[in-house]
Amino acid sequence: MQFFRKVLRVLGIIIGVFLLIILVFCIYVWNVSDIKPPHVEDRSALTLQRKSIGATHYTIGDNWIRTNRWGLHEMYISGAPFERGVKMGKLSAEQIVAQEVAFTGEIRRMIPSEKYLRFLKYVVGFINRDLPDHITDEYKHEIYGISHAAADSFNWIGNNYARILNYHAAHDIGHALQNMMLVGCTSFGVWGDKTESGSMLIGRNFDFWVGDKFAENKIVTFEKPDKGYAFASITWGGFTGVVSGMNEKGLTVTINAARSDIPFSAATPVSLVAREVLQYASTIQEAIAIAKRRKMFVSESFLVGSAIDKKAVVIEKTPGELSVYDPQQDNIQCTNHYQSDLFLNQKLNLEQKDKSASVYRYKRLQELMQQSYPLNPQKMANILRDRRGVGGANIGDGNEKAINQLIAHHSIIFQPDSLRFWVSTAPWQLGEYVCYDLKKVFALKGLQHDTDVAQVALNIAPDTFLQTADYKNFLSFRMNKMALLFNQPVDTAEVVHSNPHFYDAYRIAGDYCMKKGWYAQAIDYYKKALLREVATKDEREAIANKIEKCKDLLQKQS
């Protein structure tokens, strides 16, 4: 009896110590989940007031924001870091709130449980516990300035500064935690004899989808910092990182996600590495040096084009190593796998090439480029808008294997030699591409009158696909796809009729039938899905597993 009492006492001590460790850990996670703002000496910028010029046109001194006739917000920002952030926040306050509503709304759709959301908040807080240590004071101050325009109604996620800072790592955490590949982008460049004029051209689709609302308020930002080079980037409210941009020296940066391991601690967000490159590099070697200095916790490709070097390369970076892919020719392609000798046979890269749509999309890109030489901006747009598979096969509209997946947040074409670039307008990259001249925008001394800052005569016309029955059918397909996402009724006959070559149309119909308990019909739809060009190996396996599950359920039903 005495022996059992000793065992129970020891067991009680062990359990007590274990519970104490959990309690200490929870307190630690609670403390690190809300990041404290940086100290700023001069906060006088907070007294600045924006002036209304029109319904969607505001100024603060010679800084301004306006909405153009194509629905793009255009914004010019200058000054020191905190001042820039405050101006950005005050000028784009509506866009910042709208973006956070869109982002958190999509999170709530994916994770409807309040308890799990709170748990996830602390998980992300723990992963990002050292995030401020990996971000320069300049960017922390700029983000802190922006955060003053954020809405307090989102404090369930964290304080304003902590939220805006963490959003800059959302790209990294999203594709690293689950390898969701919310960012399945395509980019490419040509120069020399491969272009009509001999000047460099770089194009990219930023296929980042976090709900339709997230892409509604694109901002073309022209930023003139007190240090470094002036630059332009395509962004959204509250986001000072860079995913696509060009600076006054004709250096361009675009980012493409690669397969990553699960992170256990924070590092510099990819978008802020790209931002630093854009602000402080004028050549490829300078860009490489900056990328080497920064530690990242996900794997990423940076396609960097340089007017000075007259070429483009891909900087490939993992959390531990960096390599540069230089094709040593007058064209380059980049999707979502690595190409350099160092990473070519890396385990995660081999998995990415085998299981994802990246290699297929890469082949289609090469095929289209070869068919289109010599390229010009219009031909670049044609490639970025292409919806077909290898050999021109009809693989269904919206397939991840296509260059144009019909989910793009934005699409952009750069001409670094002339400092011009073209930005797509809604829907996706199908609307007009609006042309901007970096030299002319930065030569403006404020914008006190509502006038075009774009080079309208050089715009690229909308895609003719918009006028076709196929486009109307795609909208019908998409309406049913969104209905399934939001647990609403799906017209199974209509969804497959509207996009008959797309495997996902049959997957959607099958999922709805399975949900309703119509297992025989679900099996039929799933089998038809597998006869089409399925985007990834994981999706093919998932559909096959659903067939087996339906068979088991059908057997139990009978």
ZASEFI-507701 format. One record per residue (C-alpha): z, x, y; residue number from 1; chain. Coordinates in steps of 0.25 Angstrom, whole numbers, always signed. Layout:
% ZASEFI-507701
z, x, y, pos, unit
Z, X, Y, NUM, A
...
This chain:
% ZASEFI-507701
z, x, y, pos, unit
+0, +0, +0, 1, A
+4, +11, +9, 2, A
-10, +18, +6, 3, A
-18, +5, +11, 4, A
-9, +5, +23, 5, A
-13, +19, +26, 6, A
-28, +16, +23, 7, A
-28, +4, +33, 8, A
-21, +12, +44, 9, A
-32, +23, +43, 10, A
-42, +12, +42, 11, A
-36, +5, +55, 12, A
-36, +19, +62, 13, A
-51, +21, +59, 14, A
-55, +7, +63, 15, A
-47, +8, +76, 16, A
-53, +22, +79, 17, A
-67, +16, +76, 18, A
-64, +4, +85, 19, A
-59, +13, +96, 20, A
-72, +21, +95, 21, A
-80, +9, +96, 22, A
-72, +4, +108, 23, A
-73, +18, +115, 24, A
-88, +17, +112, 25, A
-90, +3, +118, 26, A
-82, +7, +131, 27, A
-91, +19, +132, 28, A
-104, +11, +130, 29, A
-99, +0, +140, 30, A
-97, +11, +150, 31, A
-110, +18, +149, 32, A
-118, +5, +148, 33, A
-117, +4, +163, 34, A
-122, +16, +170, 35, A
-116, +20, +184, 36, A
-126, +21, +196, 37, A
-128, +35, +202, 38, A
-121, +39, +215, 39, A
-130, +38, +227, 40, A
-126, +44, +240, 41, A
-136, +37, +249, 42, A
-136, +22, +246, 43, A
-142, +18, +260, 44, A
-155, +13, +253, 45, A
-147, +1, +248, 46, A
-148, -4, +263, 47, A
-163, -5, +263, 48, A
-169, -19, +263, 49, A
-183, -23, +259, 50, A
-192, -30, +268, 51, A
-201, -41, +264, 52, A
-216, -40, +268, 53, A
-221, -51, +259, 54, A
-217, -59, +247, 55, A
-218, -47, +237, 56, A
-218, -36, +247, 57, A
-206, -28, +252, 58, A
-203, -15, +259, 59, A
-192, -6, +262, 60, A
-197, +4, +272, 61, A
-210, +10, +267, 62, A
-206, +6, +252, 63, A
-212, -7, +247, 64, A
-215, -16, +236, 65, A
-226, -27, +235, 66, A
-232, -35, +224, 67, A
-247, -34, +224, 68, A
-258, -45, +221, 69, A
-258, -41, +206, 70, A
-243, -43, +204, 71, A
-239, -28, +204, 72, A
-227, -24, +213, 73, A
-230, -12, +221, 74, A
-218, -3, +226, 75, A
-217, +9, +235, 76, A
-204, +17, +234, 77, A
-199, +30, +241, 78, A
-187, +38, +245, 79, A
-175, +44, +238, 80, A
-170, +39, +224, 81, A
-159, +29, +227, 82, A
-167, +24, +239, 83, A
-180, +22, +231, 84, A
-172, +14, +220, 85, A
-166, +5, +231, 86, A
-179, +3, +237, 87, A
-186, +0, +224, 88, A
-174, -10, +221, 89, A
-175, -17, +234, 90, A
-190, -18, +234, 91, A
-192, -22, +219, 92, A
-179, -30, +218, 93, A
-186, -43, +212, 94, A
-194, -34, +202, 95, A
-181, -27, +197, 96, A
-174, -40, +195, 97, A
-186, -46, +188, 98, A
-188, -34, +179, 99, A
-174, -35, +175, 100, A
-174, -50, +172, 101, A
-187, -47, +163, 102, A
-181, -35, +156, 103, A
-168, -42, +153, 104, A
-174, -55, +149, 105, A
-183, -48, +139, 106, A
-170, -40, +133, 107, A
-163, -54, +132, 108, A
-175, -60, +125, 109, A
-175, -48, +115, 110, A
-160, -48, +114, 111, A
-154, -62, +116, 112, A
-140, -59, +112, 113, A
-131, -56, +124, 114, A
-121, -48, +115, 115, A
-132, -39, +110, 116, A
-137, -37, +124, 117, A
-124, -33, +128, 118, A
-123, -24, +116, 119, A
-137, -18, +119, 120, A
-133, -15, +134, 121, A
-122, -6, +129, 122, A
-131, +0, +118, 123, A
-141, +4, +129, 124, A
-130, +8, +138, 125, A
-125, +18, +128, 126, A
-139, +23, +125, 127, A
-141, +25, +140, 128, A
-127, +30, +143, 129, A
-132, +43, +148, 130, A
-144, +38, +155, 131, A
-140, +42, +169, 132, A
-139, +56, +164, 133, A
-154, +57, +161, 134, A
-159, +51, +174, 135, A
-160, +59, +186, 136, A
-152, +55, +199, 137, A
-165, +52, +206, 138, A
-168, +41, +196, 139, A
-154, +36, +195, 140, A
-153, +34, +210, 141, A
-167, +27, +210, 142, A
-163, +18, +199, 143, A
-149, +15, +206, 144, A
-156, +11, +218, 145, A
-165, +2, +211, 146, A
-153, -4, +204, 147, A
-148, -10, +217, 148, A
-159, -21, +216, 149, A
-155, -25, +201, 150, A
-149, -38, +199, 151, A
-134, -39, +195, 152, A
-137, -50, +185, 153, A
-141, -40, +174, 154, A
-127, -33, +174, 155, A
-126, -38, +160, 156, A
-135, -26, +157, 157, A
-128, -16, +166, 158, A
-126, -13, +181, 159, A
-138, -12, +189, 160, A
-140, +3, +189, 161, A
-137, +4, +174, 162, A
-147, -7, +171, 163, A
-159, -1, +179, 164, A
-156, +13, +174, 165, A
-156, +8, +160, 166, A
-169, +0, +162, 167, A
-176, +14, +164, 168, A
-172, +17, +149, 169, A
-176, +3, +144, 170, A
-190, +9, +139, 171, A
-183, +20, +132, 172, A
-172, +12, +125, 173, A
-181, +1, +121, 174, A
-192, +9, +114, 175, A
-181, +18, +108, 176, A
-171, +9, +103, 177, A
-180, +0, +95, 178, A
-194, +7, +97, 179, A
-198, -6, +102, 180, A
-210, +1, +109, 181, A
-210, -9, +120, 182, A
-218, +2, +127, 183, A
-230, +4, +119, 184, A
-239, +11, +130, 185, A
-253, +17, +130, 186, A
-257, +28, +140, 187, A
-269, +37, +141, 188, A
-276, +46, +151, 189, A
-290, +52, +153, 190, A
-296, +63, +163, 191, A
-308, +72, +165, 192, A
-320, +67, +158, 193, A
-313, +55, +152, 194, A
-313, +48, +165, 195, A
-325, +43, +174, 196, A
-320, +51, +186, 197, A
-313, +62, +179, 198, A
-300, +58, +185, 199, A
-288, +56, +176, 200, A
-284, +42, +171, 201, A
-272, +37, +164, 202, A
-269, +23, +159, 203, A
-257, +17, +152, 204, A
-252, +3, +147, 205, A
-237, +2, +148, 206, A
-234, -8, +137, 207, A
-220, -11, +140, 208, A
-216, -25, +137, 209, A
-202, -31, +140, 210, A
-207, -45, +142, 211, A
-218, -50, +151, 212, A
-208, -51, +163, 213, A
-205, -37, +163, 214, A
-220, -33, +167, 215, A
-221, -43, +178, 216, A
-216, -35, +189, 217, A
-223, -21, +188, 218, A
-221, -12, +200, 219, A
-230, -1, +205, 220, A
-221, +8, +211, 221, A
-225, +19, +221, 222, A
-213, +29, +222, 223, A
-211, +40, +232, 224, A
-198, +47, +229, 225, A
-192, +57, +238, 226, A
-194, +68, +227, 227, A
-206, +70, +218, 228, A
-219, +63, +218, 229, A
-223, +49, +223, 230, A
-227, +41, +211, 231, A
-231, +27, +206, 232, A
-227, +20, +194, 233, A
-227, +6, +187, 234, A
-214, +0, +185, 235, A
-205, -12, +186, 236, A
-193, -17, +194, 237, A
-181, -7, +193, 238, A
-188, +4, +185, 239, A
-190, +17, +192, 240, A
-195, +24, +179, 241, A
-209, +27, +176, 242, A
-218, +22, +165, 243, A
-232, +23, +172, 244, A
-234, +31, +185, 245, A
-241, +41, +193, 246, A
-237, +51, +204, 247, A
-243, +56, +217, 248, A
-248, +69, +209, 249, A
-256, +61, +200, 250, A
-246, +62, +188, 251, A
-245, +50, +179, 252, A
-234, +46, +169, 253, A
-234, +35, +158, 254, A
-224, +33, +147, 255, A
-227, +29, +132, 256, A
-215, +26, +123, 257, A
-214, +34, +109, 258, A
-206, +31, +97, 259, A
-191, +35, +99, 260, A
-178, +36, +92, 261, A
-166, +27, +96, 262, A
-159, +34, +108, 263, A
-144, +36, +108, 264, A
-143, +41, +122, 265, A
-151, +40, +135, 266, A
-160, +50, +141, 267, A
-170, +49, +153, 268, A
-178, +36, +152, 269, A
-193, +39, +150, 270, A
-197, +31, +162, 271, A
-188, +40, +171, 272, A
-194, +53, +164, 273, A
-208, +47, +168, 274, A
-203, +44, +182, 275, A
-198, +59, +184, 276, A
-211, +64, +179, 277, A
-219, +55, +189, 278, A
-210, +59, +201, 279, A
-209, +74, +198, 280, A
-221, +78, +191, 281, A
-235, +82, +196, 282, A
-241, +88, +183, 283, A
-240, +87, +168, 284, A
-231, +99, +167, 285, A
-221, +94, +177, 286, A
-221, +81, +170, 287, A
-218, +88, +156, 288, A
-207, +96, +163, 289, A
-200, +83, +168, 290, A
-201, +76, +154, 291, A
-195, +88, +147, 292, A
-183, +88, +156, 293, A
-179, +73, +153, 294, A
-173, +69, +140, 295, A
-178, +55, +135, 296, A
-172, +47, +124, 297, A
-185, +41, +119, 298, A
-199, +46, +116, 299, A
-210, +44, +126, 300, A
-224, +49, +130, 301, A
-227, +52, +145, 302, A
-242, +52, +148, 303, A
-243, +61, +160, 304, A
-256, +62, +168, 305, A
-258, +72, +179, 306, A
-268, +73, +190, 307, A
-264, +88, +192, 308, A
-266, +91, +178, 309, A
-278, +82, +176, 310, A
-273, +77, +162, 311, A
-262, +69, +155, 312, A
-253, +73, +144, 313, A
-242, +65, +136, 314, A
-228, +70, +137, 315, A
-221, +66, +124, 316, A
-206, +66, +125, 317, A
-195, +63, +114, 318, A
-180, +63, +117, 319, A
-180, +78, +112, 320, A
-194, +84, +114, 321, A
-206, +83, +123, 322, A
-221, +86, +120, 323, A
-234, +85, +128, 324, A
-247, +79, +122, 325, A
-259, +85, +129, 326, A
-272, +81, +123, 327, A
-279, +92, +130, 328, A
-291, +83, +133, 329, A
-295, +73, +144, 330, A
-288, +60, +138, 331, A
-274, +56, +133, 332, A
-268, +44, +126, 333, A
-254, +40, +124, 334, A
-248, +28, +116, 335, A
-234, +28, +109, 336, A
-234, +40, +100, 337, A
-233, +55, +103, 338, A
-246, +64, +102, 339, A
-240, +79, +104, 340, A
-239, +89, +93, 341, A
-224, +89, +94, 342, A
-222, +74, +92, 343, A
-234, +70, +84, 344, A
-227, +70, +71, 345, A
-213, +66, +76, 346, A
-207, +56, +67, 347, A
-206, +45, +77, 348, A
-220, +48, +82, 349, A
-225, +47, +68, 350, A
-218, +33, +67, 351, A
-224, +29, +80, 352, A
-238, +32, +77, 353, A
-236, +26, +63, 354, A
-229, +13, +67, 355, A
-233, +9, +81, 356, A
-246, +5, +88, 357, A
-247, +18, +96, 358, A
-257, +26, +88, 359, A
-266, +14, +86, 360, A
-266, +11, +101, 361, A
-268, +26, +104, 362, A
-281, +26, +95, 363, A
-286, +13, +103, 364, A
-283, +21, +116, 365, A
-291, +33, +112, 366, A
-302, +24, +107, 367, A
-303, +16, +120, 368, A
-303, +29, +129, 369, A
-314, +35, +121, 370, A
-322, +22, +123, 371, A
-320, +22, +138, 372, A
-322, +36, +143, 373, A
-324, +40, +154, 374, A
-312, +31, +159, 375, A
-310, +25, +172, 376, A
-298, +16, +177, 377, A
-305, +3, +172, 378, A
-308, +9, +158, 379, A
-293, +14, +158, 380, A
-289, -1, +161, 381, A
-298, -6, +150, 382, A
-291, +3, +140, 383, A
-278, -1, +144, 384, A
-282, -15, +143, 385, A
-288, -14, +129, 386, A
-282, -24, +119, 387, A
-290, -19, +106, 388, A
-286, -11, +94, 389, A
-293, +2, +89, 390, A
-308, +0, +88, 391, A
-307, -12, +97, 392, A
-300, -21, +86, 393, A
-294, -34, +90, 394, A
-280, -31, +87, 395, A
-275, -43, +95, 396, A
-270, -44, +110, 397, A
-257, -38, +112, 398, A
-257, -28, +100, 399, A
-248, -16, +103, 400, A
-260, -7, +97, 401, A
-269, -11, +109, 402, A
-269, -3, +122, 403, A
-266, -16, +129, 404, A
-255, -23, +122, 405, A
-254, -34, +133, 406, A
-240, -31, +136, 407, A
-241, -19, +146, 408, A
-231, -19, +158, 409, A
-242, -11, +165, 410, A
-254, -3, +163, 411, A
-259, +8, +172, 412, A
-270, +18, +175, 413, A
-268, +31, +183, 414, A
-279, +40, +190, 415, A
-270, +52, +193, 416, A
-281, +60, +201, 417, A
-282, +49, +211, 418, A
-268, +44, +210, 419, A
-273, +30, +207, 420, A
-267, +20, +197, 421, A
-270, +6, +191, 422, A
-259, -3, +187, 423, A
-261, -15, +178, 424, A
-257, -30, +183, 425, A
-253, -42, +174, 426, A
-256, -46, +164, 427, A
-252, -33, +157, 428, A
-264, -23, +160, 429, A
-274, -34, +161, 430, A
-273, -37, +176, 431, A
-279, -29, +187, 432, A
-276, -14, +187, 433, A
-271, -11, +202, 434, A
-275, +2, +207, 435, A
-265, +11, +216, 436, A
-268, +24, +223, 437, A
-255, +32, +224, 438, A
-259, +40, +236, 439, A
-262, +27, +244, 440, A
-249, +20, +240, 441, A
-240, +32, +244, 442, A
-248, +33, +257, 443, A
-243, +20, +261, 444, A
-232, +20, +272, 445, A
-225, +7, +267, 446, A
-231, -6, +265, 447, A
-228, -16, +276, 448, A
-240, -25, +273, 449, A
-243, -32, +260, 450, A
-256, -25, +256, 451, A
-262, -19, +243, 452, A
-258, -5, +239, 453, A
-267, -5, +227, 454, A
-281, +0, +227, 455, A
-286, -14, +224, 456, A
-301, -9, +224, 457, A
-298, +0, +212, 458, A
-291, -11, +204, 459, A
-295, -13, +189, 460, A
-299, -27, +186, 461, A
-291, -36, +176, 462, A
-294, -36, +162, 463, A
-305, -46, +158, 464, A
-296, -50, +146, 465, A
-288, -59, +155, 466, A
-300, -68, +156, 467, A
-302, -70, +141, 468, A
-297, -80, +131, 469, A
-291, -69, +123, 470, A
-281, -66, +135, 471, A
-278, -81, +135, 472, A
-275, -80, +120, 473, A
-267, -68, +122, 474, A
-258, -76, +132, 475, A
-256, -87, +122, 476, A
-253, -77, +111, 477, A
-243, -70, +120, 478, A
-236, -84, +124, 479, A
-233, -86, +109, 480, A
-228, -72, +107, 481, A
-218, -74, +119, 482, A
-214, -87, +113, 483, A
-210, -80, +100, 484, A
-202, -70, +108, 485, A
-195, -81, +115, 486, A
-192, -89, +103, 487, A
-202, -100, +107, 488, A
-213, -108, +99, 489, A
-225, -100, +95, 490, A
-239, -106, +92, 491, A
-242, -98, +80, 492, A
-256, -103, +79, 493, A
-259, -100, +94, 494, A
-252, -86, +93, 495, A
-262, -81, +82, 496, A
-274, -88, +88, 497, A
-272, -82, +101, 498, A
-271, -68, +96, 499, A
-277, -68, +82, 500, A
-279, -53, +81, 501, A
-265, -49, +85, 502, A
-255, -47, +73, 503, A
-244, -51, +82, 504, A
-249, -65, +84, 505, A
-247, -67, +69, 506, A
-234, -60, +70, 507, A
-229, -70, +81, 508, A
-234, -82, +73, 509, A
-227, -77, +61, 510, A
-214, -74, +68, 511, A
-214, -88, +73, 512, A
-217, -94, +60, 513, A
-206, -86, +53, 514, A
-196, -90, +64, 515, A
-200, -105, +61, 516, A
-198, -103, +46, 517, A
-213, -104, +43, 518, A
-214, -92, +34, 519, A
-227, -95, +27, 520, A
-234, -96, +41, 521, A
-227, -83, +46, 522, A
-231, -75, +34, 523, A
-246, -79, +36, 524, A
-245, -75, +51, 525, A
-238, -62, +47, 526, A
-249, -59, +37, 527, A
-260, -61, +47, 528, A
-252, -52, +57, 529, A
-253, -41, +47, 530, A
-268, -42, +46, 531, A
-269, -38, +61, 532, A
-267, -25, +68, 533, A
-252, -24, +69, 534, A
-247, -16, +80, 535, A
-236, -8, +73, 536, A
-231, -4, +59, 537, A
-218, -10, +61, 538, A
-224, -23, +66, 539, A
-232, -24, +53, 540, A
-220, -21, +44, 541, A
-212, -32, +52, 542, A
-223, -42, +50, 543, A
-223, -39, +35, 544, A
-208, -40, +34, 545, A
-209, -54, +40, 546, A
-219, -58, +30, 547, A
-209, -54, +19, 548, A
-198, -61, +26, 549, A
-206, -74, +27, 550, A
-209, -73, +13, 551, A
-194, -72, +9, 552, A
-191, -84, +18, 553, A
-202, -92, +13, 554, A
-197, -90, -1, 555, A
-183, -94, +3, 556, A
-189, -106, +10, 557, A
-196, -111, -3, 558, A
